[in-house]
Amino acid sequence: MRFRMRKSIHLFQAIAKSLRAIFIGGLLCLTSALAATPASAAMQAEEVMAAWYKLVLELVRHTATYSPPVASRSFAYLGITNHEAIASDSSQLLTLAGQLKGLEPVPPRSQGVYDDAVIIQASMTFAVGSFFSNTGPTGQRALAAIDRILSAKVAEGVPADVVERSIAYGRAVGEHILAWSATDGGAVIENLGFPASWKPAQSPSQWVPTSAIGLQQAPLLPDWGNNRTFATPDGKTCPLPPHPQYSEDPASDFYKEALEVYEAKAVLTPEQIQIARSWSDDPMLSTTPPGHWVSIARQIIERDNVPLERQVEVMAKLGIGLADAFIGCWDAKFQYDLVRPVTYIRRHIDPKWEPLLITPPFPEYPSGHSTQSGAAEVILTELFGENFAFDDLTSTRDGLNPRQFPSFHAAAEEAGISRLYGGIHFRSAIVLGLEHGRCIGAYAVALKTRKQ
């Protein structure tokens, strides 16, 4: 049962504006902004989720350990937390317990009336606070502010006993999921994810550092591929075929792929540069690649007023697929341990060459962005349909134009090829990475989340 009043657009806009100000201007103006909203603007559960995801996407930008794999992990657990909280009293949704590796059923609801908005607020307060416990002082102030103000808003007009019962339940679900997450192998990130020591490459085909930064003389999260997966059996579930055999012969397929990357830089069109920068998604400068796809999903949800049960289903499946894609991708990256284009091109084609984008500090094959984009494509297509058109506004805050897509397939293909335009991946890493991700995403698609 829900004690909700009509959705307030003004309230949501005030929250969004306040969250931007927290990070962009460094001011905690959330209280003053919400004070201007109508007193009768009680919050819906959908609005609570929207506000929290806006904050989470900002926290990813401002939390030092949140590299793309780490971000994907948190998106998965946040999505599952909300899904299980709502599925526990849904006539339509099925629990993911017993379907995801190691997930036991969440505590059942006791007798009495509950409120979904209060439950989501309590579960997100606990879960986001836990997964972003190491964010900086500004992030901590943002967490405290949104908790204080949203907790008051969701309680307006709701009987005190319902609020108390719902808070306790939301927190219980959050605690249950957090305890499960602690055993997956990715809960503790030391040294920002870079090992203290690393054996240097023994072969010219192997990855070598591409940055002068001290930490990045070792690759990021080399053991991530061993983490417990969510829907796929393990990180090796979707085998990846080999890349073209390493060769320094100008007649070889490997050399030709490197030459393609080199020559592309010289003839990039303004549109191709825009594509590369729109999907760059660098850590600490953006929402990261998984956050980009979460941002796309959130834009669609808010544009189309997607109802709560469908929202939690979307965010859970997408988060699961993205997280599994990074585990599978990292398993393959360190299996093949392939040199990056910038290293090969400088050795064998042009010693002064510079890629358009910054080369990430880990092996080349397959493309992480391609793998997770392939997974996102099949999941979102299953949830929203083929030929589902949408605009992507994710990068507009960074001064880039919106991207328009006729389908999720088109968006995934563009995300993939952006890495060739950016000079950080060979074509085979993109093409085969997309297929790798589609295989992984199919396991998330296969999860049974609805009773009919």
C-alpha positions in Angstrom: 0.0 0.0 0.0 1.3 3.5 -0.9 0.5 6.8 0.7 1.6 8.9 -2.2 0.4 12.2 -3.6 0.7 13.4 -7.2 4.3 13.4 -8.5 5.9 16.8 -8.3 8.1 17.7 -11.2 9.2 20.8 -9.3 10.5 18.7 -6.5 12.5 16.4 -8.8 14.0 19.4 -10.7 15.0 21.0 -7.4 16.8 17.8 -6.3 18.6 17.4 -9.6 19.7 21.1 -9.5 20.9 20.7 -6.0 23.0 17.6 -6.7 24.7 19.3 -9.6 25.5 22.3 -7.4 27.0 20.0 -4.7 29.7 18.8 -7.1 30.1 21.6 -9.6 30.0 24.5 -7.2 30.9 22.7 -4.1 27.9 24.0 -2.2 25.4 22.1 -0.2 22.3 24.0 -1.4 20.0 21.0 -1.4 18.1 22.2 1.7 17.4 25.7 0.3 16.3 24.3 -3.1 13.9 21.9 -1.6 12.5 24.5 0.8 11.1 26.3 -2.3 9.1 23.2 -3.4 5.4 22.9 -2.5 4.7 21.5 0.9 2.3 19.0 -0.6 4.9 17.5 -3.0 5.2 14.1 -1.4 7.7 11.9 -3.2 7.0 8.8 -5.3 9.3 5.8 -5.1 10.2 6.5 -8.8 11.4 10.0 -7.8 13.5 8.6 -5.0 15.3 6.2 -7.3 15.9 9.0 -9.9 17.4 11.3 -7.3 19.7 8.5 -5.9 20.9 7.4 -9.3 21.7 11.0 -10.2 23.8 11.2 -7.1 25.5 7.8 -7.7 26.5 8.9 -11.2 28.1 12.0 -9.7 29.8 9.9 -6.9 31.4 7.6 -9.6 33.0 10.7 -11.0 34.4 11.8 -7.7 35.5 8.6 -5.9 39.1 7.6 -6.6 38.7 3.9 -6.6 35.9 3.9 -9.1 37.5 2.6 -12.2 35.1 1.0 -14.8 35.1 -2.5 -13.3 34.5 -1.2 -9.8 31.7 1.0 -10.9 30.0 -1.9 -12.8 30.1 -3.9 -9.6 28.3 -1.3 -7.5 25.7 -0.6 -10.2 24.9 -4.3 -10.1 24.5 -4.5 -6.3 22.4 -1.3 -6.2 20.1 -2.6 -8.9 19.7 -5.9 -7.2 19.0 -4.2 -3.8 16.1 -2.2 -5.3 14.8 -5.2 -7.3 14.7 -7.5 -4.3 13.1 -4.9 -2.0 10.2 -4.4 -4.4 9.9 -8.0 -5.6 9.4 -9.1 -2.0 5.8 -7.8 -2.2 5.1 -7.8 -5.9 2.4 -9.7 -7.9 4.5 -9.5 -11.0 8.2 -9.7 -10.1 10.2 -12.8 -9.2 13.1 -12.8 -6.8 16.7 -13.2 -8.2 17.6 -15.4 -5.2 18.6 -18.8 -6.4 19.3 -17.4 -9.9 22.3 -15.2 -9.1 25.4 -17.0 -7.8 25.3 -17.2 -4.0 22.3 -15.0 -3.5 20.0 -16.2 -0.7 16.4 -14.9 -0.4 16.2 -11.5 1.3 14.3 -11.3 4.7 10.5 -11.5 4.2 8.2 -8.6 5.1 6.5 -9.0 8.4 2.8 -8.3 8.9 1.7 -4.8 8.3 1.6 -2.0 5.8 4.7 -0.8 3.9 5.5 2.2 1.7 7.6 1.7 -1.4 9.1 5.2 -1.4 10.3 4.8 2.2 11.7 1.4 1.5 13.7 2.6 -1.5 14.9 5.6 0.4 16.1 3.4 3.3 17.7 0.7 1.1 19.5 3.3 -1.1 20.7 5.3 1.9 22.3 2.2 3.3 23.5 0.7 0.0 25.0 3.8 -1.5 26.5 4.9 1.7 28.2 1.4 2.0 29.4 1.1 -1.6 30.7 4.7 -1.6 32.0 4.8 2.0 35.4 5.8 0.7 34.2 8.8 -1.3 35.7 12.2 -0.4 34.3 14.9 2.0 32.1 16.5 -0.7 30.6 13.2 -1.5 30.0 12.4 2.1 28.2 15.8 2.6 26.1 15.0 -0.5 25.2 11.6 0.9 24.2 13.1 4.3 22.1 15.9 2.6 20.1 13.6 0.3 19.4 11.2 3.1 18.2 13.9 5.4 16.0 15.7 2.9 14.6 12.7 1.1 13.9 10.8 4.3 11.7 13.8 5.4 10.0 14.0 2.1 9.0 10.4 1.7 7.6 10.4 5.2 5.2 13.2 4.6 1.6 12.0 5.0 2.6 8.4 5.8 1.7 7.0 9.3 4.6 6.8 11.6 4.4 3.0 12.1 4.4 2.5 8.3 7.5 4.7 8.0 9.3 2.9 10.8 8.4 -0.6 9.4 9.4 0.4 5.9 12.8 2.0 7.0 13.6 -1.2 8.9 12.8 -3.4 5.9 14.7 -1.3 3.4 17.8 -1.4 5.6 17.4 -5.1 6.1 17.5 -5.7 2.4 20.5 -3.5 2.0 22.4 -5.3 4.7 21.5 -8.7 3.2 22.9 -7.7 -0.3 26.0 -6.0 1.2 26.8 -9.1 3.2 26.5 -11.2 0.0 28.7 -8.7 -1.9 31.5 -9.0 0.6 32.5 -12.4 -0.6 32.7 -11.8 -4.4 36.4 -10.9 -4.6 36.0 -7.2 -5.5 35.0 -5.7 -2.2 38.4 -4.3 -1.2 40.3 -2.1 -3.6 43.9 -1.5 -2.5 46.3 1.0 -4.1 43.5 2.2 -6.4 43.5 -1.2 -8.0 47.1 -1.3 -9.1 49.3 -4.2 -7.8 52.3 -3.2 -5.8 54.6 -5.2 -8.1 54.3 -6.6 -11.6 56.4 -8.8 -13.7 57.6 -6.8 -16.8 56.6 -8.0 -20.3 58.8 -10.8 -21.6 57.5 -10.6 -25.2 57.0 -7.7 -27.6 53.4 -8.8 -27.9 52.6 -8.2 -24.2 51.2 -5.1 -22.6 53.7 -2.5 -21.3 52.8 0.7 -19.4 51.6 3.5 -21.6 51.7 6.2 -18.9 54.5 7.8 -16.9 52.3 7.9 -13.8 54.0 5.8 -11.1 50.9 3.7 -10.1 50.2 2.8 -13.7 53.5 0.9 -14.2 51.4 -2.1 -13.3 48.0 -2.9 -14.9 44.7 -2.1 -13.3 42.9 -4.9 -11.4 44.7 -7.9 -12.9 42.7 -10.4 -10.8 39.3 -8.9 -11.5 38.5 -11.7 -13.9 38.5 -14.1 -11.0 35.7 -12.4 -9.2 32.4 -14.2 -8.6 30.0 -13.5 -11.4 26.3 -12.8 -11.1 24.5 -14.5 -13.9 27.2 -16.2 -15.9 28.8 -19.3 -14.5 32.3 -17.6 -14.3 34.6 -15.2 -16.1 35.4 -17.7 -18.8 31.8 -18.6 -19.7 31.9 -16.9 -23.1 35.2 -18.0 -24.8 36.8 -15.3 -26.9 38.6 -16.3 -30.1 42.2 -15.2 -30.5 43.1 -11.9 -32.0 45.2 -11.8 -35.2 48.6 -13.4 -34.4 51.1 -10.8 -33.3 53.6 -9.9 -36.0 55.8 -7.1 -37.0 55.6 -8.0 -40.7 53.9 -5.2 -42.7 52.1 -7.9 -44.7 50.5 -9.4 -41.6 47.0 -9.0 -40.4 48.2 -7.6 -37.1 50.3 -4.9 -38.7 47.4 -4.0 -40.9 45.2 -3.5 -37.9 47.8 -1.2 -36.3 48.2 0.7 -39.6 44.4 1.2 -39.7 44.5 2.8 -36.2 47.4 5.0 -37.2 45.9 6.2 -40.5 42.5 6.8 -39.0 43.9 9.5 -36.7 45.0 11.5 -39.6 41.7 11.6 -41.4 39.2 11.7 -38.5 36.1 13.8 -39.4 34.6 16.2 -36.8 31.8 13.7 -36.4 34.2 10.9 -35.6 36.1 13.0 -33.1 32.7 13.8 -31.5 32.0 10.1 -31.3 35.3 9.3 -29.8 35.0 12.0 -27.1 31.3 11.2 -26.4 32.2 7.6 -25.5 35.6 8.3 -23.9 34.2 7.9 -20.4 37.5 8.3 -18.5 37.6 7.5 -14.8 37.3 10.5 -12.5 36.3 12.7 -15.5 33.0 10.9 -16.3 30.5 8.4 -15.2 32.8 5.7 -16.7 31.6 3.2 -19.5 29.1 1.3 -17.3 27.8 4.6 -15.9 27.3 5.8 -19.4 24.9 2.9 -20.1 23.2 3.4 -16.7 22.8 7.0 -17.7 21.2 6.0 -21.0 18.8 3.7 -19.2 17.9 6.4 -16.6 17.2 8.9 -19.4 14.8 6.5 -21.1 13.1 5.7 -17.8 12.5 9.3 -16.9 11.5 10.3 -20.5 8.9 7.5 -20.7 7.8 7.6 -17.0 8.6 3.9 -16.6 6.7 2.4 -13.6 8.6 1.3 -10.5 8.5 -2.5 -11.0 9.8 -2.1 -14.6 12.5 0.4 -13.3 13.9 -2.0 -10.8 13.9 -4.8 -13.3 15.8 -2.7 -15.9 18.4 -1.5 -13.4 19.0 -4.9 -12.0 19.4 -6.7 -15.3 21.5 -3.9 -16.8 23.8 -3.7 -13.7 24.2 -7.5 -13.6 25.1 -7.7 -17.3 27.6 -4.8 -17.1 29.3 -6.3 -14.1 29.6 -9.8 -15.6 30.9 -8.2 -18.8 33.7 -6.6 -17.0 34.6 -9.8 -15.2 34.6 -11.7 -18.5 36.5 -9.0 -20.3 39.2 -8.8 -17.6 39.6 -12.5 -17.6 40.3 -12.4 -21.4 42.5 -9.3 -21.2 44.9 -11.0 -18.9 44.7 -14.3 -20.7 45.8 -12.6 -24.0 47.9 -9.8 -22.4 48.2 -7.9 -25.7 50.2 -4.7 -26.4 48.3 -1.4 -26.9 48.2 0.3 -30.3 50.2 3.3 -29.1 53.1 1.1 -28.1 53.1 -0.9 -31.3 52.7 2.1 -33.6 55.5 4.0 -31.9 57.8 1.0 -32.2 57.0 0.0 -35.8 55.3 2.8 -37.6 55.7 6.3 -36.2 57.7 7.0 -32.9 56.0 10.4 -32.4 52.4 9.2 -32.9 49.8 10.2 -30.3 46.2 8.8 -30.0 43.2 11.1 -29.7 42.3 9.6 -26.3 44.3 8.6 -23.3 45.2 4.9 -23.4 43.9 3.1 -20.3 46.5 1.2 -18.1 45.7 -2.4 -18.9 46.0 -4.9 -21.8 44.3 -4.3 -25.1 42.3 -7.3 -26.1 39.3 -7.3 -25.9 37.9 -3.8 -25.7 36.2 -3.3 -22.4 33.9 -0.6 -23.7 32.9 -2.9 -26.6 32.3 -5.9 -24.3 30.1 -4.1 -21.9 28.3 -2.2 -24.7 27.5 -5.6 -26.4 26.0 -6.8 -23.1 24.0 -3.6 -22.6 22.7 -3.8 -26.1 21.1 -7.2 -25.8 19.7 -6.5 -22.3 18.1 -3.2 -23.1 16.8 -4.5 -26.4 15.1 -7.4 -24.6 13.6 -4.9 -22.1 12.6 -2.1 -24.4 12.4 -3.7 -27.9 14.1 -3.7 -31.3 14.5 -0.4 -33.1 13.9 1.6 -29.9 15.0 5.1 -30.7 16.5 7.4 -28.0 18.8 10.4 -27.5 21.8 10.1 -25.3 22.5 13.3 -23.4 25.2 11.8 -21.1 28.1 13.8 -22.5 26.3 17.1 -23.0 27.4 18.4 -19.6 31.0 18.1 -20.9 30.2 20.4 -23.9 29.4 17.6 -26.4 26.4 17.3 -28.6 23.6 14.8 -27.8 23.9 11.5 -29.7 20.8 10.1 -31.5 20.3 6.4 -32.0 17.6 4.3 -33.8 18.4 1.3 -31.6 20.6 -0.1 -28.8 22.5 -2.0 -31.5 23.4 1.2 -33.2 24.6 2.7 -29.9 26.7 -0.3 -29.0 28.3 -0.3 -32.5 29.1 3.4 -32.2 30.6 2.9 -28.7 32.8 0.1 -30.1 34.1 2.0 -33.1 34.8 5.1 -30.9 37.7 3.2 -29.5 39.4 2.9 -32.9 38.7 6.6 -33.6 40.3 7.3 -30.2 43.4 5.3 -31.1 43.2 2.9 -28.1 42.0 -0.4 -29.7 42.5 -2.5 -32.7 39.5 -3.4 -34.8 39.5 -7.1 -33.7 39.2 -6.0 -30.1 36.1 -4.0 -30.9 34.3 -6.5 -33.2 35.0 -9.5 -31.1 34.6 -7.6 -27.9 31.0 -6.7 -28.9 30.2 -10.3 -29.6 31.8 -11.3 -26.3 29.6 -8.9 -24.5 26.5 -10.0 -26.4 27.1 -13.6 -25.2 27.6 -12.4 -21.6 24.5 -10.2 -21.8 22.4 -13.1 -22.9 22.8 -14.6 -19.4 21.3 -11.5 -17.8 18.5 -11.6 -20.3 17.7 -15.2 -19.4 17.1 -14.3 -15.7 13.4 -14.8 -14.8 12.2 -11.6 -13.3 8.5 -11.8 -14.1 5.8 -14.2 -13.1 4.2 -14.1 -16.6 
